[in-house]
Amino acid sequence: MGEDLVESRLIPINAVISLATPDGINPAVLADQGYRVAGLEVPVGKSGSSVVVDVVLANGDTGHVLAIEAKCGGNVEDAQCVRYAALDPADVVRNAYIDLYRRVPPTLDVIYACLGAHVDRIRLGLETAGVPFPILAVHDDKILLEGSALPEPLRSIFRTPVKLMASPSRHVPFDAESSVEIIEPYVQTALVAALAQSRTEISLAALAEQSIRHFALFSRPAQTALKRKVGEAARRIAERDASTFEYHGPPPNRDGWVTLLKTPEANDPRGRTQGYQALVRPGQSRRSRRRSVIIEGQMNLLEELDKADEGARNSREEQAEETP
């Protein structure tokens, strides 16, 4: 699976989200059975014994909750396994703000998700820790759920491998551990989109929401960390193009923002499409210029601008022909 598209350590998280999000080309087998993403990076438990659950999935009808630990490598921490084994379903429901549609006691299963190449090491680590958690293995062409005693309904849902038609969608293209260099193209795309909407400013929270489609599902501590990294990326972009963007760091107890000083269509003599194209070039490496970043769920801004400009030219030509 392409590391050019997403950091390899984020592939297990995106694979889990895709299974519960019915909007991609890959089978959303968990969504088909009523599961939805309820939270990301959710801290659960008491101080000193808490664990941050990477992905929380929930079925509001049955009250079944899945706590997913996504591993980027093959290492398993015994202490973390113990904390996962001690999770109280009611605590997970409360901390992830899960809505249960029926008055049923919630039930919980813990799953470790990893790349297929690390399954053997993850299995050995779980056996050493003495926990029987199932393992969701993400391979290049399929996703498998393995375990000696899979609970229902998971056993039925994953009776056969989930075949992948493409790499899992980039629901989470970066996180707070990602480098600013990786984050910058997504923030730049969001800033260019804001310019196209003729906005005069955009908050860091809004930038984060535009850059990560599932931002609202992250816990508050995770959102704070993400906004900090998005702000750092926005600051660097503004330093490179001070005539277009002005970065304002977060004041006490408030969000930071970016002032949009001008738009290419109003200020660039070459025309708006060329102006927007120029905005996404500064600071990008040769490799990133060859493969442009398009945030899923957003229009391809430059293609739309090209179409609009072509339509305007055609209209002017038609008017000229009709004028005697």
N, C-alpha and C positions, 0 to 999 in steps of 0.2 A: 504494500500500500504506500502511496506516494508521500514521502516526507516533504516533497515540494508543496503539497497541498496543505498539510497540517503536521505539526510536530508529532513524531511517532508516539511519544508518551501520552498524547491526548487521544489517540485512536481508540483505546478501550472505552473511554468516557463517551466519545461521539457514537461509538457502536451501540452502547447501551441506550443512549438517548434516541437513536434512530429506530431501535426496536419498539420504542413507545411513542413514536411520532409519525403519524400517518400522512406524510407529505413527501416522501422520497420514492426512488425507484426500487429500493430494496424492501423486502417484506417487513412490515411492522407487526410482527407476530404478537408482541405484548399489547400494543395498542388495540389490536383486533379483539383481545380478550378483556378490554376495559381498563388497562393500566395506562397511567399518564405520569409524566415527569412532575413530581411534587416539590423537589428542592435540589439544590446543588451546593456542595460543600457545607452541609448542615451540621453544626456542632450539637451533639446529644450527650447527655449524662451530667453527672455532678462534677464539680471542680476537682481536678486531680485524677479523675477516672473517666473523663469524657473522651469521645472520639468524634472526629469530623468525617461524616459520611459523604463520600464523593457524589453519589447520585441516590436520591430517594424516589422510588416509583411506588405508586399506590393505585389500588382498585377501590374506588369509592363505594361501589355496590357491595363488594364482599368484605371490605375492611382488611384485605391482604396487602401488606406493605413489604417492599423489597429494599433492603439497605445494601448498596453496591459499593464495594471498595475496588477502585480501579488501580491496578498496578502497572507501572511503566516498565518495570524490570522483573526479575525473578525472586526478589527478596521478600520474605514474609517476617514480620515482627511479632514475636510471641505475645508481648504485652498488648499490642494492638488487637490481636486475635481474641485475647481474654476480654478486652473491653467490648468488642463486637458481640461476643457470646453472651455478655451480660446486658445487652440492650433491652430496654423495656419497650414493647410496641407502643404503649400509650405515650411514652416520652417522645418517640420518633414522630408520632402523629401530631403531638402538640408543638414540637420545635419546628416541624416542617409546615405547619399550618395546613394540615390535610383536612379536607372536607369529606366526612363519611356520610353517605346518603341514607344509610340504614343504621338503626341502633344495634350494632353487633360489636362484640369485643374485637379489637384489631388483632391481627396475627402478623408475625414478622418472620422473614427468612433473610439471611445474610448470604450474599454472593460475592465471590472474588472474580473480577474480570481482568483479563490479561491478553497479551498477544499470544498467538498460537506457539511461537517459538519458546515461550517461557512456561508452558503448562507443566512440564515435568518438575521444574524447580518449585513452582507454586504449590503443586500437589504435595511434594515432599515437605515443604515448609508447613503446610496446614496439618499434615499427619504428625509432624514433630510437635506442633503446638497442641495437638489433641483436639482439633475442632473439625467437624465433618462438613464444612461449608462447600456447596457446589462451586464449580469453576466454570465461568463463561469464557470460552476460548475464541478469540477473534483471529481467524486466518485470512489469507488473501482472498479466498473464494467462498468462505462459509463461516458461520458462527455455530459453535457447539456448546451445549451445557452438559457437563459431565459431573457425576457424583455417584456414590454407592447407594444412596437412598434419597433420590430426588423427591421432594414433596409435591403433592398436587396443588395447583394445576400445572406447575412447571414441567412435570414429567410429560404431560400430554402436549403442552405447547412446544416443547423441544424434543418431541419423539423422533423427529428427523432433523438433520442439519438445516439451518437457515442459509440458503444459497444467496450469495451476494452478487448482484449484477454490476456493482461499482463500489468504490471505497465509501465508507460511511460519510454522510453529509457533515459539513463543518459547522455543526451547531455551536461548538465551543472552539473557535479558531485559535485562541490563546487564553492564558490564565495569568494569575499574578506572578507566577514563576517564569513566565516567558520573558525573553529579552526585549528591550525597547525596539530593537531593530526589527523584530518579528511583528510587533504590535503596530509600528508606524504606518504601514500601508493601509491597514484597516481604518485607522483614525483619519488618515489623509482622504480616503474614500468618503468617509462620513462628513468631513469638512467640505469637500467639493460638492457633495449632495446638498449641504446646507446653503452653500453659495448659490447653487442653481435655484433654490427656493427663495432667494432674495432675503434671507434672514440677516439680521444685523449682529446677532450673537448666538452662541450655543453653550449650554452648561456642560461641565465635564460628565455629569450624570447622563445627559442626553447623548453625548458623544459615545459613552460606554454602551448605552442602549442601542445605538445605531451600529456599533461595531460588533456587538455580541448579541445575537437575537434572543438568547435565553438569560440576559442579564438580570431580569426581574426575578428569576427563580433562585439566584444565588442568595445565600444568607447575608445579613447585614455586614458582618466582618469581611466576608469575601468581596462584597460590593465595594467596600471602602478601599480594600487593597487593589481591586481592579481599577477604580477611578484614579488612584494614585499613579498607576502605571500608564493609564490613558492620558493623564495630565502631563506626565513626563514626555510622552510621545508628542502631544500637542505643543508643548513648550519647544521641543526641538524643531518641529515643523514651522512654528512661528518665527523662530530665530533664523531659519533659512529663508523665509519669505515674509519679512517684516512689513512689506508694503500691502500684503493681503490679510495677514492674520496677526492678532495681538493677544498674547496669552496673559491671563490674570490668575495667579495662584489662589488657592482657597483661603479666604480670610477666616478668622476664628468662627467656628460654628456655622459656617456657610459653605456652599459649593463654589468651586472655581468656574471659570468660563473663558471662552475665546471670542474676542470681538472680530467680526468679519468686516474688514475695512473697505473692500471693493470687490466687484465681480468682474471676471474677464470680459463679459459681454458689454460692460459699461466702460471699461478702461483699456482693453487690449485692442490695438489697432489692427491686429491680424485677424480678428473675428473671434467669436466666443468659443467655437470648437477648438481652434488652435490654442486659445488661451487656457482652456481647461486641461488640454493635453499637456501644456507646459507645467501646470500646477502639479501633476502627478509624477513629473520627471525628476525634480531636484532631490538629491540625496539618495536616489535609488541606485542600487548596484546594477551592473550590466545584466546579471542573472534575473533580477526582479523586473527589469524593463522588458525582458523577453517574455515573462509570464506575468501579466497584469493580475492584480487581486480584485475580484468582484465579490462583494459580500452577498451571500445568498439571501434572497428575499428582496433585494434592491434591484432597480432597473440598471442596465448598463448605460450609465449617464452619457458617455461619449458617443455611443451608437445612437441614442435618442437625439442628441444634439446634432449629429450628422444628418439624421433623417429630417429634423426640423429645418436645418439650414438648406438642405436639398429641396424641401417643399417650398420654402420661401423663394429660392431662386427660380424654381419652375413657375411659381405664381407670378413673379415679376416678368418673366419671359413671356408668359401667356398674355399678361396685360399689355406688354409692349407690342405684341403682334396684333392685338385687337384695337390698339390706338391708331386712328387714321393718320 
